[in-house]
Amino acid sequence: MFKNSLFLKILLIFTLPALGILYFSTVLVYDKINTLSDITNIQKDIRYILYTERLINSLQKERGLAVIYLTSKKDKEKYILQKKKTDSYYKEFLEEIENINKNIKQLTFSVPKIQKIFSNFSFLRQQIDTQQLDAYSVILEYSYINESLLDTIYAIKPINSATKFNTKFSYIVNILLAKESAGVERALTSINIVLKSIPEDNYKKLLHTYSTQKINLKEFLLKADIEEIEFYNKLQNTSYTKKVYEIRNNLKELILNNKLDIQTWWEISTLRIEDLGKLHKFVSSDILKLSQKIQKEATTSQILSLSFLFICFATLISLLFVLKAIVFNQQKNFNKLEKQQNIYKILSKVNKLILKVKNRKKLFIKVLNSIDNIEPDIKLSMIYKVKKTQKRLLMAKGENSLKLEFVEDENTKNCVVKRAIVSGKNIILNSKIEKVCTLTPKFINENHLESVAVFPIKKFDKIVALLVLFSNNKNFFDNEVQILFNKMIIDIEYALEKIDYEKNKAKQEEELRIASYAFESNEPMIITNHEAKIINANQAFCKVMGYEKKEIKGNNPKIFKSEEHSDEFYHNMWNSILTKGTWSGEVYNKKKNGENIILKATITAIKDKQGNIKHYLSQYNDISEQKLKQQYLEYQATHDSLTALPNRLLLFDRIKHSINKITRHKTYGGIIFIDLDNFKTINDTMGHETGDILLKEVSRKLQETVRKEDTIARIGGDEFIVLADFIGTDKASARNNMQILASKIKGALNNIHTINGYANISTPSIGITLFNNDSFNENELIKQADTAMYLAKRAGKNTIKFFE
C-alpha cells in the first residue's frame, strides 16, 4: 500500500503515543481499582486493631491481677472478674475475625496461632488458680500471648498510595508496644512490692520495660502530627504519670522502706496504661477519619481515571480515522510529487542531451529512452514525423512497442494526433481514449492504457514532429505534468534549431571555401599578410567590431585581444594554423567600445603553389545571442528558478570537486542540511506566494551569512544545503567551525520575523556532516546530513545536530 516508509513512520509516530497513553490510563484505572479495594479494607483493619487492643488491654489487667494474686493472695475476686471480661473480649475478637478474616489475607497465617494459644489458655489459668506457677512465669506467658496478638497487627499489609495512613499505622503499633511494656512494668513492680525486695534479674527486666516504652514513644513522637503530640503531652502532664516516673526513679528506696503499697501502685500504673489506651483511641479516631478521606479521594480518582480511559479510547479511535484520511491523502500527494520528480529528471537529462547530440534521430531516441527509463507510469511513448498535415511514425519505446496495432481508418475529426497537427496545441485526454487514438481499442485495453498526451514539436514555428505519450493511470497528465513536458518540448525545439543551425553553418563555411573565400559578404572577415598585419576588413567585420576600416588596417589583430583567453589558448591556435593550415573555435574579441563579443572564428592560412603562407583569412560569426541562450539553458539546468541558487545537479558537481580538494589537501569540509519547520503550514494557511517570499528571504539570509567561497543550494521545496570547504585541519576544529557557522545560520533565519505581512512561524532544523576523504560520495554525504537534520526535528525542531 505504501510506496514511502515515511507514511508508516507517521502512522507509528501518531498511534504509538496514543496506544501508550491508552495503556497508561488502563494501568492507572487498574491501579486505582486495586488502591480503592485496599482502602476499603482500611476501616476493617482499624476495627481489627481496636478489638485486638481491647483484648490485649484485658489480658494486661488479668496478668497484673494474676501476679498480685500469686504473690500476695489478694484481689482474687478482681482476678476472677477480669478473667470473665477477657473471655468476653476474646469471644468478640473471634466474631470480628470471622467477619474480616476473608478480606485480610495476612491474618490467614497469624490468627490460627492465636486460636491455638488460647486453646491452651485455660490450662495456664488453672495453674494460676492452683498456685503452680510463679509470678515471673505468669508474666512471660501472658506477654507471649500479647506479643502474638501484636504480631497479627504487624501482619497487616500497608496500603498502596496511602503514605500518611501507613505512617499512622506504624506508630499505632509503637503505642501498643509501649502500652504492653507498661503492663509488664506494672506486673513486675507489683511482684517487687509484695516481696519487699528487688532481685537483680527483676530489676534488669524493669529497666528493659522502661527502655522499650521510651523507644516506642520516641518513635511515635518522631512520626506523629502536631495534634497527636499535643494530646500526648497533655497526658504526660497528669499527676499520676509524673508519679509513675517518680516511683521509677526511687523504686528501690520506696520498696525497701515499705513506702509503696500494692494498691497505690496498681491504681497509678493502671491510670498511666489507660492514658496510653486513650492515646491509641485518639490516633485510631484520627486514622479512621483519614481512611474515610482517602477512600473518598480514591473513589473520585477512580471515576476520573475511568473517564480519562474512555477519553483516551475515544481519542485513539478518532485518531485512527483521521490518520487514515491523512495517510491516503499523503500517499496521493507523494505519488504526485514522485511523478513530478521523475519528469524533472527527464527534463534535466534532455537539457544535457541538447548540448551533446548533433543528430535529430539520435536526439529523439535518447528522449524516448529517458522517458522509458525514468517514469514507470508512462507505458508507451512515440515520435511522429510531420510534413505539412501528414504524419509518419518515426519511433516508439515502451511495453509492447514492437507489437503496435493501428486502426485502419482514423477518425480525422476526433483523432488526437490529427487534432494536435491541425491546432498546433497540446492535446490531453485523461480517460476514455479508446476511440480517439491511432492505436486499436484492443491494444489499448490489453496494455491498460488509460490516458494520452500529444505534444507538437516545432522548428522555426513549424510543426515537424509529435511526441505522443500513453500512461496506465487516469488523470496522469495534470497541469503540473503538462507544464514540465512543455519545458522539455521547448528544449527539444531549441536542440532541433541548433542542429539545423550547425548544419547550415557548416554548409555555409564549405560554400565560402569552395567560392574561393568570397570576401565581401555579410559574414565578418579580415585578411592579413604573412606577418599578421591587417591588410583588409569587410564592412560586416567593421560593423560588428565598431571600427572604421582605416582604423584597423596595418594593425596586428592583437588589438582585438580580450582578457578572456590564456597564453596557452593562443599558442594552441597558432600551432593548429601553422601545422594544419586552419583553426576553428570560439574566441572572445574586444570591440572598440571595450565590450567583449564572442565570435565563432575560422582562421585559414592561404598558401601559394610552393606552400608558403601568403595571407591569413579570418572568418567570423557573431554567436553572442546563441551563446547567451546556451548559457541560459545551462544556467536553467543548474539553478533553482525561484531563488536563483544552485540546484541539486550543480551542488552534486561542486561536492565532487570539494571531495577531491579536501582529499588532496588533507583538510576537512562540511555539509549543512537545512529544513524549514512548519513550511507546509505557511503554504496552507498563508498561501504559496507567502511561502515563495519566505524561500527567497531564506536564500538572501544564507548568502549574507556564509562565506563567499561556500556553496548554497536549494534541493527541494523547503530544503537547503550549504557546502563549506577548508573548515579545519582536524575534526575538532572543523566541528567547532561548523557549529559556529550553523549557529549563525540558525540565528539569521530565526531573525526573519514577518513574511508578506504575516508573523513568521518557520524555524530551521539543521543537520551537519563532516568529511575529509573520498570514503563517501555526494549522495551518501547528503543522506548523512539529512539524517542529522531528522535528529534535529525529533529533538524539538529549531535545533542543530551532527551526524555521528
Solvent accessible surface area in square Angstrom, and as a share of the most:
residue,aa,sasa,rsa
1,M,147,0.66
2,F,55,0.23
3,K,138,0.58
4,N,42,0.22
5,S,66,0.43
6,L,77,0.38
7,F,5,0.02
8,L,82,0.41
9,K,99,0.42
10,I,33,0.17
11,L,57,0.28
12,L,93,0.47
13,I,112,0.57
14,F,97,0.40
15,T,12,0.07
16,L,101,0.50
17,P,76,0.48
18,A,15,0.12
19,L,84,0.42
20,G,36,0.34
21,I,84,0.42
22,L,31,0.16
23,Y,156,0.59
24,F,116,0.48
25,S,0,0.00
26,T,66,0.38
27,V,67,0.38
28,L,50,0.25
29,V,9,0.05
30,Y,140,0.53
31,D,56,0.29
32,K,46,0.19
33,I,77,0.39
34,N,57,0.29
35,T,7,0.04
36,L,33,0.16
37,S,61,0.39
38,D,39,0.20
39,I,3,0.02
40,T,63,0.37
41,N,32,0.16
42,I,0,0.00
43,Q,58,0.26
44,K,58,0.24
45,D,4,0.02
46,I,4,0.02
47,R,101,0.37
48,Y,0,0.00
49,I,3,0.01
50,L,65,0.32
51,Y,61,0.23
52,T,0,0.00
53,E,10,0.04
54,R,90,0.33
55,L,0,0.00
56,I,3,0.02
57,N,33,0.17
58,S,2,0.01
59,L,0,0.00
60,Q,0,0.00
61,K,49,0.21
62,E,0,0.00
63,R,0,0.00
64,G,0,0.00
65,L,10,0.05
66,A,0,0.00
67,V,0,0.00
68,I,1,0.00
69,Y,18,0.07
70,L,18,0.09
71,T,34,0.20
72,S,27,0.18
73,K,126,0.53
74,K,112,0.47
75,D,37,0.19
76,K,99,0.42
77,E,131,0.59
78,K,91,0.39
79,Y,2,0.01
80,I,71,0.36
81,L,102,0.51
82,Q,14,0.06
83,K,28,0.12
84,K,134,0.57
85,K,93,0.39
86,T,1,0.00
87,D,70,0.36
88,S,53,0.34
89,Y,61,0.23
90,Y,38,0.15
91,K,131,0.56
92,E,58,0.26
93,F,0,0.00
94,L,55,0.27
95,E,93,0.42
96,E,6,0.03
97,I,7,0.03
98,E,122,0.55
99,N,96,0.49
100,I,2,0.01
101,N,49,0.25
102,K,174,0.74
103,N,63,0.32
104,I,5,0.03
105,K,161,0.68
106,Q,55,0.24
107,L,0,0.00
108,T,72,0.42
109,F,173,0.72
110,S,19,0.12
111,V,3,0.02
112,P,69,0.43
113,K,93,0.39
114,I,1,0.00
115,Q,79,0.35
116,K,141,0.60
117,I,22,0.11
118,F,19,0.08
119,S,78,0.51
120,N,91,0.47
121,F,7,0.03
122,S,78,0.50
123,F,123,0.51
124,L,13,0.07
125,R,28,0.10
126,Q,109,0.48
127,Q,37,0.17
128,I,0,0.00
129,D,65,0.33
130,T,69,0.40
131,Q,70,0.31
132,Q,122,0.54
133,L,39,0.19
134,D,78,0.40
135,A,8,0.06
136,Y,59,0.22
137,S,33,0.21
138,V,0,0.00
139,I,7,0.04
140,L,114,0.57
141,E,77,0.35
142,Y,0,0.00
143,S,14,0.09
144,Y,109,0.42
145,I,5,0.03
146,N,0,0.00
147,E,93,0.42
148,S,4,0.03
149,L,0,0.00
150,L,3,0.01
151,D,68,0.35
152,T,1,0.00
153,I,0,0.00
154,Y,119,0.45
155,A,33,0.26
156,I,9,0.05
157,K,119,0.50
158,P,82,0.52
159,I,10,0.05
160,N,79,0.41
161,S,88,0.57
162,A,5,0.04
163,T,108,0.63
164,K,121,0.51
165,F,5,0.02
166,N,36,0.18
167,T,48,0.28
168,K,6,0.03
169,F,21,0.09
170,S,40,0.26
171,Y,2,0.01
172,I,1,0.01
173,V,4,0.03
174,N,18,0.09
175,I,0,0.00
176,L,3,0.01
177,L,40,0.20
178,A,0,0.00
179,K,3,0.01
180,E,11,0.05
181,S,11,0.07
182,A,3,0.02
183,G,0,0.00
184,V,20,0.12
185,E,4,0.02
186,R,1,0.00
187,A,0,0.00
188,L,3,0.02
189,T,1,0.01
190,S,0,0.00
191,I,1,0.01
192,N,0,0.00
193,I,14,0.07
194,V,34,0.20
195,L,92,0.46
196,K,115,0.49
197,S,46,0.30
198,I,29,0.15
199,P,55,0.35
200,E,109,0.49
201,D,98,0.51
202,N,0,0.00
203,Y,48,0.18
204,K,121,0.51
205,K,82,0.35
206,L,0,0.00
207,L,83,0.41
208,H,126,0.56
209,T,7,0.04
210,Y,31,0.12
211,S,49,0.32
212,T,31,0.18
213,Q,2,0.01
214,K,150,0.63
215,I,102,0.52
216,N,13,0.07
217,L,11,0.05
218,K,123,0.52
219,E,63,0.28
220,F,0,0.00
221,L,60,0.30
222,L,130,0.65
223,K,79,0.33
224,A,13,0.10
225,D,54,0.28
226,I,128,0.65
227,E,116,0.52
228,E,1,0.00
229,I,52,0.26
230,E,106,0.47
231,F,53,0.22
232,Y,17,0.06
233,N,68,0.35
234,K,145,0.61
235,L,20,0.10
236,Q,45,0.20
237,N,100,0.51
238,T,35,0.20
239,S,88,0.57
240,Y,49,0.19
241,T,2,0.01
242,K,106,0.45
243,K,87,0.37
244,V,2,0.01
245,Y,70,0.26
246,E,90,0.40
247,I,3,0.01
248,R,35,0.13
249,N,123,0.63
250,N,67,0.34
251,L,4,0.02
252,K,91,0.39
253,E,97,0.44
254,L,37,0.19
255,I,5,0.03
256,L,124,0.62
257,N,79,0.40
258,N,100,0.51
259,K,135,0.57
260,L,14,0.07
261,D,75,0.39
262,I,20,0.10
263,Q,77,0.34
264,T,51,0.29
265,W,2,0.01
266,W,30,0.10
267,E,92,0.41
268,I,20,0.10
269,S,6,0.04
270,T,18,0.11
271,L,74,0.37
272,R,9,0.03
273,I,3,0.02
274,E,63,0.28
275,D,6,0.03
276,L,8,0.04
277,G,7,0.07
278,K,104,0.44
279,L,0,0.00
280,H,0,0.00
281,K,126,0.53
282,F,65,0.27
283,V,0,0.00
284,S,4,0.03
285,S,54,0.35
286,D,39,0.20
287,I,1,0.01
288,L,62,0.31
289,K,134,0.57
290,L,22,0.11
291,S,1,0.01
292,Q,92,0.41
293,K,121,0.51
294,I,17,0.08
295,Q,53,0.24
296,K,152,0.64
297,E,92,0.41
298,A,9,0.07
299,T,56,0.33
300,T,68,0.39
301,S,29,0.19
302,Q,32,0.14
303,I,103,0.53
304,L,114,0.57
305,S,5,0.03
306,L,82,0.41
307,S,52,0.33
308,F,77,0.32
309,L,41,0.21
310,F,144,0.60
311,I,102,0.52
312,C,12,0.07
313,F,107,0.45
314,A,43,0.33
315,T,74,0.43
316,L,11,0.06
317,I,69,0.35
318,S,62,0.40
319,L,39,0.19
320,L,77,0.38
321,F,140,0.58
322,V,79,0.45
323,L,1,0.00
324,K,120,0.51
325,A,65,0.51
326,I,66,0.33
327,V,6,0.03
328,F,101,0.42
329,N,79,0.40
330,Q,45,0.20
331,Q,20,0.09
332,K,145,0.61
333,N,64,0.33
334,F,41,0.17
335,N,58,0.30
336,K,78,0.33
337,L,94,0.47
338,E,61,0.28
339,K,25,0.11
340,Q,32,0.14
341,Q,90,0.40
342,N,19,0.10
343,I,2,0.01
344,Y,119,0.45
345,K,115,0.49
346,I,0,0.00
347,L,16,0.08
348,S,33,0.21
349,K,89,0.38
350,V,0,0.00
351,N,18,0.09
352,K,85,0.36
353,L,20,0.10
354,I,3,0.02
355,L,69,0.34
356,K,149,0.63
357,V,15,0.08
358,K,145,0.61
359,N,61,0.31
360,R,74,0.27
361,K,122,0.52
362,K,121,0.51
363,L,1,0.00
364,F,1,0.00
365,I,72,0.36
366,K,84,0.36
367,V,0,0.00
368,L,4,0.02
369,N,49,0.25
370,S,2,0.01
371,I,1,0.00
372,D,50,0.26
373,N,108,0.55
374,I,36,0.18
375,E,2,0.01
376,P,87,0.55
377,D,39,0.20
378,I,6,0.03
379,K,45,0.19
380,L,2,0.01
381,S,2,0.01
382,M,0,0.00
383,I,1,0.00
384,Y,5,0.02
385,K,64,0.27
386,V,8,0.05
387,K,148,0.63
388,K,164,0.69
389,T,82,0.47
390,Q,119,0.53
391,K,48,0.20
392,R,139,0.51
393,L,56,0.28
394,L,45,0.22
395,M,28,0.12
396,A,29,0.22
397,K,75,0.32
398,G,19,0.18
399,E,97,0.44
400,N,69,0.36
401,S,22,0.14
402,L,176,0.87
403,K,142,0.60
404,L,32,0.16
405,E,66,0.30
406,F,82,0.34
407,V,41,0.24
408,E,170,0.76
409,D,131,0.68
410,E,55,0.25
411,N,78,0.40
412,T,93,0.54
413,K,168,0.71
414,N,62,0.32
415,C,3,0.02
416,V,1,0.01
417,V,3,0.01
418,K,43,0.18
419,R,89,0.32
420,A,0,0.00
421,I,15,0.08
422,V,122,0.70
423,S,56,0.36
424,G,18,0.18
425,K,143,0.60
426,N,50,0.26
427,I,19,0.10
428,I,39,0.20
429,L,45,0.22
430,N,38,0.19
431,S,46,0.30
432,K,175,0.74
433,I,1,0.01
434,E,62,0.28
435,K,182,0.77
436,V,25,0.15
437,C,10,0.06
438,T,3,0.02
439,L,0,0.00
440,T,27,0.15
441,P,58,0.37
442,K,126,0.54
443,F,6,0.03
444,I,0,0.00
445,N,83,0.43
446,E,105,0.47
447,N,22,0.11
448,H,129,0.57
449,L,8,0.04
450,E,54,0.24
451,S,0,0.00
452,V,0,0.00
453,A,0,0.00
454,V,0,0.00
455,F,0,0.00
456,P,9,0.06
457,I,0,0.00
458,K,69,0.29
459,K,40,0.17
460,F,124,0.52
461,D,139,0.72
462,K,128,0.54
463,I,27,0.14
464,V,19,0.11
465,A,1,0.01
466,L,0,0.00
467,L,0,0.00
468,V,1,0.01
469,L,0,0.00
470,F,3,0.01
471,S,0,0.00
472,N,47,0.24
473,N,59,0.30
474,K,123,0.52
475,N,102,0.52
476,F,5,0.02
477,F,1,0.00
478,D,35,0.18
479,N,109,0.56
480,E,67,0.30
481,V,0,0.00
482,Q,42,0.19
483,I,97,0.49
484,L,9,0.05
485,F,0,0.00
486,N,55,0.28
487,K,80,0.34
488,M,2,0.01
489,I,11,0.06
490,I,108,0.55
491,D,6,0.03
492,I,0,0.00
493,E,34,0.15
494,Y,16,0.06
495,A,2,0.01
496,L,4,0.02
497,E,44,0.20
498,K,28,0.12
499,I,7,0.04
500,D,34,0.17
501,Y,77,0.29
502,E,64,0.29
503,K,114,0.48
504,N,76,0.39
505,K,18,0.07
506,A,61,0.47
507,K,129,0.54
508,Q,92,0.41
509,E,47,0.21
510,E,92,0.41
511,E,88,0.40
512,L,29,0.14
513,R,85,0.31
514,I,127,0.64
515,A,57,0.44
516,S,91,0.58
517,Y,55,0.21
518,A,43,0.34
519,F,41,0.17
520,E,113,0.51
521,S,42,0.27
522,N,148,0.76
523,E,26,0.12
524,P,10,0.06
525,M,0,0.00
526,I,0,0.00
527,I,33,0.17
528,T,4,0.03
529,N,37,0.19
530,H,112,0.50
531,E,110,0.49
532,A,15,0.12
533,K,86,0.37
534,I,2,0.01
535,I,68,0.35
536,N,50,0.26
537,A,0,0.00
538,N,0,0.00
539,Q,126,0.56
540,A,18,0.14
541,F,1,0.00
542,C,6,0.03
543,K,167,0.71
544,V,31,0.18
545,M,0,0.00
546,G,44,0.42
547,Y,40,0.15
548,E,105,0.47
549,K,73,0.31
550,K,169,0.72
551,E,66,0.30
552,I,0,0.00
553,K,99,0.42
554,G,50,0.48
555,N,56,0.29
556,N,45,0.23
557,P,41,0.26
558,K,148,0.63
559,I,63,0.32
560,F,4,0.02
561,K,85,0.36
562,S,3,0.02
563,E,170,0.76
564,E,99,0.44
565,H,35,0.16
566,S,66,0.42
567,D,113,0.59
568,E,120,0.54
569,F,51,0.21
570,Y,40,0.15
571,H,125,0.56
572,N,80,0.41
573,M,15,0.07
574,W,91,0.32
575,N,81,0.41
576,S,20,0.13
577,I,0,0.00
578,L,101,0.50
579,T,97,0.56
580,K,158,0.67
581,G,10,0.10
582,T,51,0.29
583,W,35,0.12
584,S,63,0.41
585,G,14,0.14
586,E,70,0.31
587,V,10,0.06
588,Y,59,0.22
589,N,12,0.06
590,K,82,0.35
591,K,47,0.20
592,K,108,0.46
593,N,104,0.53
594,G,44,0.42
595,E,100,0.45
596,N,72,0.37
597,I,15,0.08
598,I,10,0.05
599,L,1,0.00
600,K,62,0.26
601,A,1,0.01
602,T,10,0.06
603,I,18,0.09
604,T,8,0.05
605,A,10,0.08
606,I,49,0.25
607,K,98,0.42
608,D,48,0.25
609,K,199,0.84
610,Q,142,0.63
611,G,42,0.40
612,N,86,0.44
613,I,42,0.21
614,K,96,0.41
615,H,58,0.26
616,Y,17,0.06
617,L,3,0.01
618,S,7,0.05
619,Q,11,0.05
620,Y,13,0.05
621,N,32,0.16
622,D,66,0.34
623,I,9,0.05
624,S,32,0.21
625,E,143,0.64
626,Q,43,0.19
627,K,36,0.15
628,L,116,0.58
629,K,91,0.38
630,Q,35,0.16
631,Q,75,0.33
632,Y,127,0.48
633,L,17,0.08
634,E,65,0.29
635,Y,101,0.38
636,Q,76,0.34
637,A,16,0.13
638,T,30,0.18
639,H,36,0.16
640,D,23,0.12
641,S,113,0.73
642,L,49,0.24
643,T,15,0.08
644,A,58,0.45
645,L,9,0.04
646,P,15,0.10
647,N,32,0.17
648,R,105,0.38
649,L,58,0.29
650,L,28,0.14
651,L,0,0.00
652,F,34,0.14
653,D,64,0.33
654,R,94,0.34
655,I,0,0.00
656,K,103,0.43
657,H,105,0.47
658,S,0,0.00
659,I,11,0.06
660,N,83,0.43
661,K,68,0.29
662,I,0,0.00
663,T,52,0.30
664,R,154,0.56
665,H,101,0.45
666,K,168,0.71
667,T,19,0.11
668,Y,32,0.12
669,G,0,0.00
670,G,0,0.00
671,I,0,0.00
672,I,0,0.00
673,F,5,0.02
674,I,0,0.00
675,D,14,0.07
676,L,6,0.03
677,D,0,0.00
678,N,58,0.30
679,F,21,0.09
680,K,122,0.52
681,T,62,0.36
682,I,0,0.00
683,N,27,0.14
684,D,96,0.50
685,T,96,0.56
686,M,34,0.15
687,G,28,0.27
688,H,128,0.57
689,E,123,0.55
690,T,1,0.00
691,G,0,0.00
692,D,56,0.29
693,I,63,0.32
694,L,2,0.01
695,L,3,0.01
696,K,104,0.44
697,E,41,0.18
698,V,2,0.01
699,S,4,0.02
700,R,110,0.40
701,K,30,0.13
702,L,0,0.00
703,Q,102,0.45
704,E,110,0.49
705,T,35,0.20
706,V,16,0.09
707,R,87,0.32
708,K,204,0.87
709,E,113,0.51
710,D,14,0.07
711,T,11,0.07
712,I,13,0.06
713,A,0,0.00
714,R,38,0.14
715,I,20,0.10
716,G,25,0.24
717,G,46,0.44
718,D,29,0.15
719,E,44,0.20
720,F,0,0.00
721,I,0,0.00
722,V,0,0.00
723,L,7,0.03
724,A,0,0.00
725,D,18,0.09
726,F,89,0.37
727,I,10,0.05
728,G,14,0.14
729,T,108,0.63
730,D,68,0.35
731,K,117,0.50
732,A,78,0.61
733,S,40,0.26
734,A,0,0.00
735,R,91,0.33
736,N,83,0.43
737,N,62,0.32
738,M,0,0.00
739,Q,70,0.31
740,I,82,0.42
741,L,19,0.10
742,A,0,0.00
743,S,51,0.33
744,K,117,0.50
745,I,0,0.00
746,K,55,0.23
747,G,39,0.38
748,A,22,0.17
749,L,5,0.02
750,N,50,0.26
751,N,83,0.43
752,I,12,0.06
753,H,125,0.56
754,T,93,0.54
755,I,4,0.02
756,N,74,0.38
757,G,77,0.74
758,Y,97,0.37
759,A,70,0.55
760,N,28,0.14
761,I,73,0.37
762,S,8,0.05
763,T,36,0.21
764,P,0,0.00
765,S,0,0.00
766,I,0,0.00
767,G,0,0.00
768,I,0,0.00
769,T,2,0.01
770,L,30,0.15
771,F,10,0.04
772,N,56,0.29
773,N,59,0.30
774,D,97,0.50
775,S,76,0.49
776,F,93,0.39
777,N,73,0.37
778,E,20,0.09
779,N,72,0.37
780,E,72,0.32
781,L,0,0.00
782,I,11,0.06
783,K,140,0.59
784,Q,19,0.08
785,A,0,0.00
786,D,39,0.20
787,T,67,0.39
788,A,0,0.00
789,M,3,0.01
790,Y,92,0.35
791,L,75,0.38
792,A,0,0.00
793,K,42,0.18
794,R,175,0.64
795,A,57,0.44
796,G,58,0.56
797,K,85,0.36
798,N,45,0.23
799,T,38,0.22
800,I,32,0.16
801,K,78,0.33
802,F,16,0.07
803,F,79,0.33
804,E,150,0.67
